[in-house]
Amino acid sequence: MADLLRGGATLTDLACPACSSPLFRLKNGNLWCDQCQKKVVVVKQDEQIEETQRLTTLDTIESTLVTKIGEINKKIREENDIDELQRLNTVMATLLENLERVRKVGKYRS
């Protein structure tokens, strides 16, 4: 929690719906639960729950893709077999293309 505060986050009076820990507002405006290590979205009365779920799903997909890109990058650094490097390169290219698509969709958030 101290790292969040040092990084410019502010402690809010809100609690995480999953674990009841205090929520922090990050510099980018997002709410964050340090205990769950997850972004928290507050649904206001006039917001559509479906839209919030869509945005959360996009964030989860983006996070998964970034993690997998890091894993493939590590394998590429350690690999010496040309055939395997070509296979890993194909996987990396696909992951990067998908990440770009998810980010484009995210730009058109309502």
N, C-alpha and C positions, 0 to 999 in steps of 0.2 A: 504494500500500500504506500509505503514511503517513496518508492521509486515512481509511482504514479504522480504523487504530489510534487516531487522534485521535477518531474517532466512537464508540469503545468496543468495537470488535471485538478479538478475541484471536487471536493466531497459534497454530495447532495443529501437531501433529507429523504431520498427514496431508498427502498430496500429491494433486493433481488427477489423476484417471485419464486425462484427455484430454491435458494438457500438462505434468504433473508439477510444476507450481508449488505452493507451499505454500498450504494452505487456511486461511481465517479463519472463526472462529465469530462470527457477528453477535450483537447484543444479543438478537434474537428467537430465538436458538438455531440458526438455519440455518447450514449451512456454505456458504462462498462462495469461488469462484475469481476473484481479481481479474484474472488474465490472460485468462481466457475470458469474464469478465463474466457468470457463470452460477452459479446455485444448484447445489450438489452434494448428492446424497442418498446416504448410506451404507446399503446393504442388509445388515441383520444376518441371521444364519442362520435365525432364526425368522420373519422377515418374508417376505411374498409379493412376488416381483418384480413381478407384475402390479399389485398395489396401488401400489407405488412408481412404476411407469410411469403409472398413472392420475393420481396426484398431480402428477407432473411435467408431464403433458399439461395438466392444469387450470391449473397455474402459467403454462405457455406461452401458453395461450389467453387467460388474464387479461392477461398482459403485452401480447399482440398487440392486444387490444381497447382497452386504455388508450392504446397508441400511436396507434391509429386515431382514437380520440376526440380526442386532441390535434391530429391532422392535420385532422380535420373542423372542430374549433374554430377553427383558424387560417384555414381557408377561409371560415368563416362571418364572421369579423372583417373579411376583405378583400372580401367579396361585397356588391354593391349591387343586383343584379337580384333582384326579389321572387320570381320563379319558381324561380330557382336556390337562393335562401335557403330556400324551402319544401322543395325536394328535399333539401338538406343537413340541414334540421331533421328530416326523416323518417329519414334515414340515422343521424343522431345519436341519435334516440330508439331506433332498433333496436339500435344498438351499446350504449347504456346498459341497455336491457332484457336484452340478452345478457350483459353484464357482471354484472348483478344475479343472473341465473340461475347463472352460473359460480360466483359467490361463495357462493350458497346451497348448491350442490352441494359446494363445498369445505368448508363447515361440517360436513358429515356425513361427513367423512373418518374412516375407521376407525383 
